[in-house]
Amino acid sequence: MSGNSLTGRAALVTGGSRGIGAAVALRLAGLGADVALTYTHHAERAGRIADRIKEAGGRALALRADLADGAAVRAAVDGTVAHFGRLDIVVNNAGVGSGGAVGTVPEAEIDRVLTANVRGAYLVAQAAAGQLGEGGRIINMGSCVGARVVFPGMSLYATSKAAMHGLTKGLARELGPRGITVNEVAPGPVDTELNPADGEGADAQAAGTALGRYGRPEEVADAVAYLAGDGGSYVTGAVLAVDGGFAA
C-alpha cells in the first residue's frame, strides 16, 4: 500500500448517516476502505450513503445501533468484522449537541448528552479495541469547545467534548504497545444540518475563527483520512484542530 490508500482496510464510522460522519464515510470509501456506518434514527439517509459507496464500486454496510446500549455497540463492531472479515479503523463520530445556561439544564439533558458523547464513545472504543490489530486506528471526534469555550451556555457540551481528550490520550498509552494509534479531530464551526452556516448565531461562530468562515464537512473528513492512513502512522495521542483557527 502506498500514499494514503486505504485499500484492503475496513472502517466503522459511528453516526455516519449525515453531516461530518457521512463525509468521513464517503472519504474513507473513496480511498478504498470498506465502510460500515451506524445510525440511530435515519435509516433512509444511512442507506443512501451506503448506496453511494456501492455505486462507486466500494463495499458498505449500514447498521442501526443505539450507542447508549453496550450490546448494540458490540453487535455493530462484531457485525462489521463479520461482513468485511476485519476491522482496521474506527471513527468515533456519533454525538449530540446541547446548549443552555447551567442553571436551566435539566438532569435528563445532562444524562442524554453525557451518555451519547462520553459513554457511547467509550463503549465503541472498548468494543473496537478487542478487534483491532497492529496498525489499527481509533479516531475520536471532539470539538473546538473542548479546549476553548468563548460562548456562554456551552458548559455541558464542552464537558462532554473535553472528555474526548482524556479518552484519546489514555487509550493512546494503553493501545500503543499493540501498534494501534488513537487520535482526536476537533472541528470548529462546520456547515451541517445541525449547525448551518446561515443559522442563528452562525455569524458570531464564523467571526470567532481566524479564517472568518465555517468549515465544510469534507475538510474534517480529510483530517480523519490523514490519521487513518499511512501518513498518520507515527501520530498518536494527538488532538488535530480543524477549526479555522478558532482556538488560536
N, C-alpha and C positions, 0 to 999 in steps of 0.2 A: 504494500500500500504506500502511495506517495502523496505528498502535499497534504491536503485536509480531506481527502476522500474518506468516506465512512462505509464504503462498500464492504459487505460481509459482517457488518455490525448491526445489532438490534437495539432500539431505543424505546423507552417508555416515557411519555410526556403526560403528566397529570394536568387536568384542566385544558385539554388540547382542542376543545371544540370551537374556540373563538379567541379573539384578541391576540395577546402575546403567545399564548400556548399554541394556537393554530399556526401562527407564523413560525414558531420553533419547529413544530411537527413537519411543516412543508419544507423548511430549510434543511433539516436533517435528512429528510427523504430525498431532497434534491442532490445531496452529497452522496447518496447511495445507501443510506441506512434503511433497514426495515423499521417501521414505526408503529407502535401501539399507542393509542391516546385514550385517556379516560375522560368521562363526562359524568355529571350527576343528573342534570335535567334536560340538556339539549341534545337528545339523541339524533334528531334530524341534522343538526349542524355538524355533530361529530361524524355522522355518516357521510356528509358532503366532503369534509376534509379527507376522510379515508378514501373516498371515491376519487378525489383529485390526485391523490398519491398513486392509486392504482392505474388511473388513466394515463399517468406519466410513465408507467412501466415499473412502479415500485410495489412493495408489499406493505399493507397497512391493516390495522385491526382497531376497531372502536370498542371500548369496554366501559360498561356502566359500573361505577364504583363510588360509593359514599365513603370518602376518606376519613370520616369520623368512626368508621366501623373497621376494626382491625382485621376481621375475617374477610371483608370485602377488599381491603388493601392487599392482603396476602393472595387472594384469588386473582386480582389483577396482575400482580407480579408473576404468579405461577402460570396464569393464562398466557402472558407474553412469552415466557420461556417455552411453554408447550407449543405455541403457534409457530414461533420462529426458531426454536431449538437453542436459544441462548439469550442472554441479556448483558449488554455492554455499557449502556448509557441510560441514566435516569435523570430526568429533568423534573424537579420538584416545583412545579409551577402553580398548581391549583391554590386558590385562596380567595378571600373575600375582603372587601373594603369596608370602612366604617369611619364615622365622624361624629363628633358631639362633645360638648363641654363635659368635663369629668364628673360634675355633679348631677348630670342628667342621663348618664348612660345606665340603662337597666342591667341587672345581673344576667338576664337572658342574652343580651347582646354581648356582654363580656364573654360568656361561655361560647357563644356562636363564633366569635372572631378567634379566640384562642384555640378552640377545637379545630377550626378549619386551617388556620395559619401556622399553628405550632404543633399541636398534637398530630394532625394529619400528616404534616411534613415529616415528623419524627417516625411515624408508623411506616411511611413509604420508605424512608432511608433504612429503617430496621429490616423490613422485608427484603429490600433490594440487596442489602449487604450480604445476605446469605447466598445470593445468586451471582453476584459479580465476581469476576476473576481478575487476574493480572491485566492491567491496562484499563480496568473499569473506570467509569466516571459517574460521579454524582454532582449535579449542578442545581443548587438551590436558588430560587427566585426571591430576592429580598426587595428592598425599596430604598430610595434615597432618604426617606424619612426615618429609616433605621439608624442613621448616623447624624442627621441634621433635621430638626423639626422647626420650621420657620413660621408655620401657621398654627393658630390655636385650634383646639378641638380634635387634635390628631393623636392624643396620648395613647389610646387603646390600640389603634392601628400601628403606631410607632413601636409600642411594646412588642407586638406580635412579630414585627419585622426585625427588630433588634435581636430577637431570639434566634433568628437565622444566622446571625454572626456566630453565636456560641455553638449552634449545631454544626455549622460549616467547619469551624476551627477544631472542635472536639473530634468530629469524625475524620478530619484530615489526619490528625495524630493517630487515631485508632486504626484507620484503614491503610495508612501509608505503607506499613511494613508488608502489606499484601499487594502493593503496586497499584492501589486504587486512589485516584485523586478526588478531592471534594472541594468545590469552589462555590462562590456565590456571585450571581449577577444582580446588581442593584440598579434598576431603572429609575429614571426621573419621571416627569410627566410624559406619558405616551398616549398618543391618539388612539383610543379604543372606545368601544361601545360604553364601557363603564366610566370612562373619563375622557369624553370627546374634547377635541381641541377648540370646539366652538361652544362648549358647555359653560355652565355657571362657574365662575371662579377661574376659568381657563386662562384669562389674560394675566392674572396675578401669578399663576403657576409658571406660565411661559416667561414672565418677567423675572422670575426667581432663578432662571438658568443663565449661564454665561452666554449661551448662543441665542437666547431670546425666542426660543420656539419649542414646541412639543417635539418629541421623538416619534419615530414610526416603529410599529411592532417588528418590522424586518430588521431594523438597526439593533434591536435587542437580540433577535434571533441570530444575527451574525456573531455577536459576542458569545452566545451559547455554542455556536458551531465551532468557534475557535477553541474553546475549552474542551469540547467533545473530541476534537481531532488530535492528530499528532503534534500540531503546533502548541497545544497546551499540556504536553506530557510532563513538563517539569514545573507546572504551576499547581499548587495545592494549598488549601487554607487561605486562599486569597479572596478579596472582595473586589470585583470588577465593576466600577461605576459606569453606567451607560445613561448618564443623566444630563447631558448638555452643559455640564459644569455647575449643576445645582449645588453640589457640596463643595465647590471650590472656595 
